[in-house]
């Protein structure tokens, strides 16, 4: 049995309730994208705004350097996600 389920749809919570599972006692649930629509779930804030801004910066750099087409060595930018605590996961005791 898993400790937690990570999903992109909170219908998983309804399925767990139908299976008589207690969240978070029996199994935790984490929504993969933190939004205003899911304030009742632990989730991950993907920082989509910042990812989009970084993509625009990459395209701007290519344009300023006269680059066209698919780059020979494509660049990747990582924008860190953030954990958003919520009542659907158990708290871990500090060490």
MMTF fields as JSON, N, C-alpha, C and O atoms, coordinates in Angstrom:
{
  "mmtfVersion": "1.0.0",
  "mmtfProducer": "UNKNOWN",
  "numBonds": 379,
  "numAtoms": 380,
  "numGroups": 95,
  "numChains": 1,
  "numModels": 1,
  "chainsPerModel": [1],
  "groupsPerChain": [95],
  "chainIdList": ["A"],
  "bondAtomList": [4, 2, 8, 6, 12, 10, 16, 14, 20, 18, 24, 22, 28, 26, 32, 30, 36, 34, 40, 38, 44, 42, 48, 46, 52, 50, 56, 54, 60, 58, 64, 62, 68, 66, 72, 70, 76, 74, 80, 78, 84, 82, 88, 86, 92, 90, 96, 94, 100, 98, 104, 102, 108, 106, 112, 110, 116, 114, 120, 118, 124, 122, 128, 126, 132, 130, 136, 134, 140, 138, 144, 142, 148, 146, 152, 150, 156, 154, 160, 158, 164, 162, 168, 166, 172, 170, 176, 174, 180, 178, 184, 182, 188, 186, 192, 190, 196, 194, 200, 198, 204, 202, 208, 206, 212, 210, 216, 214, 220, 218, 224, 222, 228, 226, 232, 230, 236, 234, 240, 238, 244, 242, 248, 246, 252, 250, 256, 254, 260, 258, 264, 262, 268, 266, 272, 270, 276, 274, 280, 278, 284, 282, 288, 286, 292, 290, 296, 294, 300, 298, 304, 302, 308, 306, 312, 310, 316, 314, 320, 318, 324, 322, 328, 326, 332, 330, 336, 334, 340, 338, 344, 342, 348, 346, 352, 350, 356, 354, 360, 358, 364, 362, 368, 366, 372, 370, 376, 374],
  "bondOrderList": [1, 1, 1, 1, 1, 1, 1, 1, 1, 1, 1, 1, 1, 1, 1, 1, 1, 1, 1, 1, 1, 1, 1, 1, 1, 1, 1, 1, 1, 1, 1, 1, 1, 1, 1, 1, 1, 1, 1, 1, 1, 1, 1, 1, 1, 1, 1, 1, 1, 1, 1, 1, 1, 1, 1, 1, 1, 1, 1, 1, 1, 1, 1, 1, 1, 1, 1, 1, 1, 1, 1, 1, 1, 1, 1, 1, 1, 1, 1, 1, 1, 1, 1, 1, 1, 1, 1, 1, 1, 1, 1, 1, 1, 1],
  "groupList": [{"groupName": "UNK", "atomNameList": ["N", "CA", "C", "O"], "elementList": ["N", "C", "C", "O"], "formalChargeList": [0, 0, 0, 0], "bondAtomList": [1, 0, 2, 1, 3, 2], "bondOrderList": [1, 1, 2], "singleLetterCode": "X", "chemCompType": "L-PEPTIDE LINKING"}],
  "groupTypeList": [0, 0, 0, 0, 0, 0, 0, 0, 0, 0, 0, 0, 0, 0, 0, 0, 0, 0, 0, 0, 0, 0, 0, 0, 0, 0, 0, 0, 0, 0, 0, 0, 0, 0, 0, 0, 0, 0, 0, 0, 0, 0, 0, 0, 0, 0, 0, 0, 0, 0, 0, 0, 0, 0, 0, 0, 0, 0, 0, 0, 0, 0, 0, 0, 0, 0, 0, 0, 0, 0, 0, 0, 0, 0, 0, 0, 0, 0, 0, 0, 0, 0, 0, 0, 0, 0, 0, 0, 0, 0, 0, 0, 0, 0, 0],
  "groupIdList": [1, 2, 3, 4, 5, 6, 7, 8, 9, 10, 11, 12, 13, 14, 15, 16, 17, 18, 19, 20, 21, 22, 23, 24, 25, 26, 27, 28, 29, 30, 31, 32, 33, 34, 35, 36, 37, 38, 39, 40, 41, 42, 43, 44, 45, 46, 47, 48, 49, 50, 51, 52, 53, 54, 55, 56, 57, 58, 59, 60, 61, 62, 63, 64, 65, 66, 67, 68, 69, 70, 71, 72, 73, 74, 75, 76, 77, 78, 79, 80, 81, 82, 83, 84, 85, 86, 87, 88, 89, 90, 91, 92, 93, 94, 95],
  "secStructList": [7, 7, 1, 3, 3, 3, 3, 1, 7, 6, 2, 2, 2, 2, 2, 2, 2, 2, 6, 6, 7, 7, 6, 6, 6, 6, 7, 3, 3, 3, 3, 1, 1, 7, 7, 4, 4, 4, 6, 6, 1, 3, 3, 3, 3, 7, 7, 2, 2, 2, 2, 2, 2, 2, 2, 2, 2, 2, 2, 2, 2, 2, 2, 2, 6, 6, 7, 7, 1, 1, 7, 1, 1, 7, 7, 7, 7, 7, 7, 7, 7, 3, 3, 3, 7, 7, 6, 6, 1, 7, 7, 7, 7, 7, 7],
  "xCoordList": [0.859, 0.0, 0.9, 1.863, 0.6, 1.43, 1.225, 0.162, 2.264, 2.145, 1.359, 0.63, 1.514, 0.827, 0.618, 1.329, -0.366, -0.654, -0.478, -0.992, 0.248, 0.449, -0.326, -0.127, -1.215, -2.057, -2.369, -2.187, -2.843, -3.195, -4.69, -5.154, -5.442, -6.887, -7.331, -7.028, -8.052, -8.464, -9.64, -10.165, -10.068, -11.075, -10.515, -11.27, -9.183, -8.546, -9.029, -9.203, -9.244, -9.76, -11.143, -11.427, -11.993, -13.326, -13.204, -13.936, -12.293, -12.094, -11.639, -12.125, -10.703, -10.206, -11.332, -11.423, -12.185, -13.311, -14.288, -14.815, -14.533, -15.405, -14.821, -15.554, -13.49, -12.808, -12.676, -12.038, -13.292, -13.277, -11.871, -11.564, -11.023, -9.678, -9.73, -10.359, -9.075, -8.998, -7.759, -6.64, -7.966, -6.867, -6.642, -7.582, -5.468, -4.196, -3.814, -2.714, -4.69, -4.307, -3.899, -2.841, -4.722, -4.427, -3.485, -2.588, -3.69, -2.875, -2.928, -3.985, -1.795, -1.746, -2.079, -2.027, -2.419, -2.71, -2.034, -2.113, -1.367, -0.71, -1.183, -1.101, -1.675, -2.067, -0.812, -0.073, -0.562, 0.687, 0.785, 1.88, -0.322, -0.288, -1.076, -2.28, -0.399, -1.035, -1.808, -1.241, -3.101, -3.923, -4.93, -5.105, -5.572, -6.617, -7.746, -8.431, -7.943, -9.017, -8.769, -9.69, -7.544, -7.205, -6.608, -5.56, -7.242, -6.651, -6.741, -6.076, -7.559, -7.77, -6.782, -6.933, -5.78, -4.825, -3.389, -3.048, -2.566, -1.13, -0.82, -1.444, 0.134, 0.378, 1.785, 2.573, 2.071, 3.361, 3.086, 2.346, 3.681, 3.551, 4.601, 5.799, 4.161, 5.06, 5.705, 6.647, 5.215, 5.77, 5.729, 6.725, 4.552, 4.371, 4.678, 5.22, 4.34, 4.614, 6.111, 6.518, 6.919, 8.368, 8.942, 9.908, 8.348, 8.774, 8.494, 9.322, 7.338, 6.996, 7.923, 8.352, 8.233, 9.145, 10.529, 11.172, 10.996, 12.3, 12.295, 13.291, 11.177, 11.072, 11.144, 11.796, 10.476, 10.529, 11.961, 12.423, 12.658, 14.054, 14.924, 15.78, 14.706, 15.485, 15.227, 16.162, 13.97, 13.633, 14.218, 14.75, 14.12, 14.687, 16.195, 16.712, 16.886, 18.333, 18.634, 19.556, 17.857, 18.062, 17.855, 18.633, 16.81, 16.535, 17.654, 18.078, 18.125, 19.196, 20.496, 21.309, 20.698, 21.91, 21.701, 22.584, 20.552, 20.279, 20.126, 20.281, 19.829, 19.681, 18.298, 17.317, 18.23, 16.961, 16.88, 17.898, 15.68, 15.471, 15.772, 15.914, 15.865, 16.142, 17.621, 18.467, 17.952, 19.364, 20.118, 19.557, 21.381, 22.227, 22.381, 22.315, 22.586, 22.667, 21.561, 21.781, 20.368, 19.259, 19.575, 20.268, 19.058, 19.215, 17.974, 16.867, 18.18, 17.07, 17.208, 18.311, 16.09, 16.074, 15.195, 14.088, 15.685, 14.918, 14.447, 15.253, 13.148, 12.566, 12.098, 11.276, 12.607, 12.291, 10.818, 10.207, 10.266, 8.901, 8.949, 10.013, 7.793, 7.706, 6.63, 5.557, 6.926, 5.968, 4.937, 5.291, 3.652, 2.566, 1.909, 1.239, 2.109, 1.579, 0.057, -0.544, -0.555, -2.01, -2.474, -1.668, -3.766, -4.312, -4.406, -4.877, -3.975, -4.093, -2.832, -2.749, -1.847, -0.642, -0.363, -0.689, 0.244, 0.62, 1.836, 2.691, 1.89, 3.058, 4.161, 3.911, 5.378, 6.53, 7.194, 7.436, 7.481, 8.13, 9.539, 10.27, 9.91, 11.266, 12.262, 11.972, 13.46, 14.527, 15.389, 16.338],
  "yCoordList": [-1.178, 0.0, 1.234, 1.294, 2.213, 3.419, 4.308, 4.297, 5.081, 6.084, 7.286, 7.913, 7.611, 8.769, 8.56, 7.789, 9.262, 9.249, 10.674, 11.624, 10.812, 12.106, 12.067, 11.171, 13.049, 13.035, 14.449, 15.415, 14.551, 15.852, 16.128, 17.152, 15.239, 15.422, 15.016, 13.915, 15.913, 15.577, 14.603, 14.33, 14.071, 13.003, 11.782, 10.936, 11.698, 10.609, 10.627, 9.57, 11.807, 11.907, 11.259, 10.554, 11.491, 10.873, 9.352, 8.627, 8.868, 7.425, 6.824, 5.773, 7.503, 6.999, 6.94, 5.985, 7.958, 7.975, 6.838, 6.216, 6.563, 5.445, 4.112, 3.171, 4.043, 2.83, 2.789, 1.897, 3.774, 3.877, 4.107, 3.685, 4.773, 5.126, 6.496, 7.42, 6.621, 7.887, 8.644, 8.139, 9.856, 10.714, 11.756, 12.478, 11.871, 11.256, 10.047, 9.52, 9.585, 8.492, 7.233, 6.666, 6.789, 5.563, 5.811, 5.011, 6.902, 7.241, 8.75, 9.365, 9.334, 10.767, 11.068, 10.185, 12.32, 12.747, 14.09, 15.005, 14.19, 15.43, 15.772, 14.949, 16.989, 17.465, 18.006, 18.778, 17.621, 17.952, 19.437, 19.924, 20.156, 21.579, 22.379, 22.181, 23.275, 24.12, 25.238, 26.032, 25.289, 26.364, 26.8, 26.144, 27.896, 28.373, 27.35, 27.263, 26.581, 25.586, 24.398, 23.622, 24.237, 23.081, 23.497, 22.977, 24.417, 24.858, 23.795, 23.904, 22.767, 21.721, 20.562, 19.549, 20.689, 19.601, 20.064, 21.217, 19.153, 19.385, 19.38, 18.64, 20.196, 20.299, 20.802, 21.063, 20.929, 21.431, 22.661, 22.587, 23.773, 24.991, 24.928, 24.976, 24.819, 24.635, 25.932, 25.89, 27.069, 28.368, 28.563, 28.933, 28.305, 28.378, 29.771, 29.891, 30.816, 32.173, 32.354, 32.886, 31.915, 32.062, 31.164, 31.537, 29.986, 29.11, 29.762, 29.701, 30.38, 31.083, 32.255, 32.478, 33.009, 34.144, 33.67, 34.328, 32.549, 32.009, 31.577, 31.749, 31.016, 30.61, 31.832, 31.795, 32.907, 34.141, 34.676, 35.145, 34.609, 35.059, 34.259, 34.825, 32.948, 32.112, 32.497, 32.592, 32.717, 33.11, 34.484, 34.704, 35.41, 36.749, 36.662, 37.343, 35.827, 35.654, 35.122, 35.597, 34.14, 33.592, 34.666, 34.763, 35.467, 36.524, 37.563, 37.999, 37.953, 38.959, 38.452, 39.244, 37.137, 36.558, 36.087, 35.454, 36.388, 36.021, 34.531, 34.063, 33.786, 32.333, 32.008, 32.676, 30.982, 30.549, 29.034, 28.341, 28.541, 27.099, 26.428, 27.08, 25.109, 24.319, 24.443, 24.203, 24.814, 24.954, 23.628, 22.564, 23.707, 22.516, 21.954, 20.742, 22.838, 22.452, 23.186, 24.295, 22.583, 23.243, 23.523, 22.746, 24.643, 24.999, 24.567, 24.541, 24.238, 23.911, 24.784, 25.014, 25.257, 26.075, 25.367, 24.932, 25.254, 24.631, 25.707, 26.446, 25.787, 26.679, 25.785, 24.891, 26.02, 25.162, 25.246, 26.312, 24.12, 24.054, 24.245, 24.174, 24.486, 24.693, 23.791, 23.622, 23.223, 22.393, 23.299, 24.314, 22.929, 23.637, 22.637, 21.7, 22.851, 21.925, 21.965, 22.979, 20.871, 20.809, 19.647, 18.816, 19.586, 18.578, 17.168, 16.261, 16.964, 15.632, 14.794, 13.707, 15.28, 14.495, 14.527, 15.493, 13.456, 13.383, 14.277, 14.449, 14.823, 15.604, 14.667, 13.676, 14.976, 14.166, 14.809, 16.016, 13.997, 14.511, 14.999, 14.349, 16.13, 16.662, 15.803, 15.233, 15.719, 14.933, 15.808, 15.327],
  "zCoordList": [0.0, 0.0, 0.0, 0.765, -0.845, -0.907, 0.316, 0.937, 0.65, 1.712, 1.229, 1.998, -0.072, -0.635, -2.128, -2.773, -2.656, -4.083, -4.597, -4.007, -5.697, -6.344, -7.654, -8.475, -7.847, -9.046, -9.502, -8.761, -10.738, -11.292, -11.215, -11.716, -10.601, -10.502, -9.101, -8.641, -8.428, -7.07, -7.023, -5.943, -8.182, -8.169, -7.437, -6.957, -7.356, -6.607, -5.157, -4.55, -4.604, -3.233, -3.131, -2.163, -4.113, -4.106, -4.211, -3.538, -5.042, -5.17, -3.847, -3.428, -3.198, -1.911, -0.881, -0.109, -0.871, 0.082, -0.216, 0.706, -1.505, -1.872, -1.422, -1.117, -1.384, -0.928, 0.597, 1.155, 1.258, 2.73, 3.284, 4.398, 2.508, 2.961, 3.631, 3.117, 4.767, 5.486, 5.021, 5.117, 4.519, 4.067, 5.153, 5.484, 5.715, 5.361, 6.212, 6.047, 7.125, 8.015, 7.252, 7.523, 6.304, 5.559, 4.388, 4.124, 3.701, 2.538, 2.345, 2.486, 2.025, 1.764, 0.311, -0.545, 0.043, -1.326, -1.578, -0.759, -2.732, -3.141, -4.548, -5.459, -4.713, -6.049, -6.717, -6.105, -7.946, -8.635, -8.995, -9.276, -8.993, -9.335, -8.309, -8.148, -7.624, -6.628, -7.316, -8.068, -7.05, -7.592, -6.535, -5.508, -6.807, -5.908, -5.828, -4.809, -6.889, -6.927, -6.005, -5.75, -5.495, -4.652, -3.31, -2.928, -2.584, -1.312, -0.224, 0.806, -0.444, 0.543, 0.406, 1.089, -0.458, -0.709, -0.507, -0.768, -0.042, -0.144, -1.637, -2.398, -2.057, -3.495, -3.777, -2.868, -5.058, -5.52, -6.389, -7.37, -6.023, -6.828, -7.927, -7.647, -9.174, -10.311, -10.799, -11.59, -10.343, -10.75, -12.261, -12.883, -12.84, -14.288, -14.84, -15.939, -14.098, -14.568, -14.81, -15.843, -13.861, -13.983, -15.084, -15.75, -15.273, -16.364, -17.711, -18.62, -17.839, -19.07, -19.331, -20.464, -18.274, -18.411, -18.845, -19.662, -18.319, -18.7, -20.163, -20.865, -20.626, -22.036, -22.948, -23.992, -22.554, -23.342, -23.375, -24.414, -22.248, -22.205, -23.177, -23.857, -23.242, -24.161, -25.617, -26.412, -25.962, -27.335, -27.646, -28.734, -26.688, -26.872, -27.142, -28.028, -26.38, -26.568, -27.974, -28.638, -28.419, -29.764, -30.831, -31.78, -30.672, -31.652, -31.683, -32.753, -30.504, -30.441, -31.046, -31.522, -31.031, -31.607, -33.048, -33.627, -33.62, -35.005, -35.236, -36.364, -34.199, -34.332, -34.878, -34.55, -35.71, -36.284, -36.238, -36.238, -36.198, -36.228, -34.904, -33.869, -34.962, -33.762, -33.425, -34.287, -32.186, -31.813, -31.898, -31.638, -32.26, -32.3, -30.891, -30.688, -29.926, -28.516, -27.764, -27.275, -27.664, -26.981, -25.516, -24.859, -25.013, -23.604, -22.835, -23.372, -21.596, -20.699, -19.457, -18.96, -18.976, -17.766, -16.747, -17.067, -15.531, -14.461, -13.498, -12.932, -13.32, -12.332, -11.185, -11.387, -10.011, -8.869, -8.495, -8.56, -8.107, -7.591, -6.082, -5.466, -5.503, -4.06, -3.469, -4.049, -2.327, -1.605, -0.94, -0.341, -1.046, -0.373, 0.572, 0.139, 1.858, 2.851, 2.85, 2.496, 3.243, 3.293, 4.143, 4.562, 4.401, 5.315, 4.736, 5.421, 3.504, 2.9, 3.039, 2.467, 3.793, 4.079, 5.578, 6.268, 6.063, 7.479, 7.729, 6.86, 8.902, 9.301, 9.732, 10.417, 9.336, 9.707, 10.919, 10.942, 11.915, 13.127, 12.802, 12.054, 13.356, 13.157, 13.888, 14.94, 13.302, 13.945, 14.791, 15.41]
}
